Amino acid sequence: MFRPLVRINQQQLLSRTVNFSKRGVSSTPAITEIINRWNTLSPEEQSNITKKVDELQKQDWQRLSLEEKKAAYYISFGNYGPREFYESRRSGKVTAGVTGLLIISGGFFYLTKKAVTEHPKTLNKEWEEATNERMLQQKANPITGISSEGYKGKGFVVSD
């Protein structure tokens, strides 16, 4: 009873497979090897091929040949135009410029530190201890800081 149905389904499956294998080569010769030829084509030819590929993509994707799929992918995401790899010849200049700016800024920092001989009045131990007392009076940072229960740190004292 089911044997004839199975044979019909097998025949349909084989005929579909045969149809797909007949389409192994791209139906439009302009699409073959598109990756190698794309940059040499005129803008009009590129536009025509793009339109053809757009029409092919509206069909069932399982019926597209490998070349047509590759062409569709290349046209959508390929390395041409603004996505083309650009080897910058300015990378050496940029590296030299950044290095030069770092050296200049380091030298400026060194000269500034060298020129100032006296320290600010807030960088002595008495001032830092007074800051500790003031923060205790204001109950600053009561959870983990100087005003917390059982605090054993130095607080704001960092000078020796």
Number of C-alpha atoms within 10 A of each C-alpha: 5 6 8 9 10 11 11 11 12 12 12 12 12 12 12 13 11 11 12 14 12 10 13 14 14 15 14 12 9 14 21 17 13 21 16 8 12 19 12 10 12 10 11 9 13 18 12 13 21 17 12 16 19 13 10 17 15 8 10 8 11 9 17 19 18 15 18 25 19 18 22 21 13 15 19 10 10 16 12 13 8 8 9 9 9 7 7 7 8 9 10 10 10 11 11 12 12 12 12 12 12 12 12 12 12 12 12 12 12 11 11 11 10 9 9 9 8 6 8 8 9 10 12 14 15 13 14 18 16 13 16 19 16 12 18 17 10 11 14 15 12 14 11 11 17 21 19 14 10 9 13 9 9 11 17 16 17 11 9 5
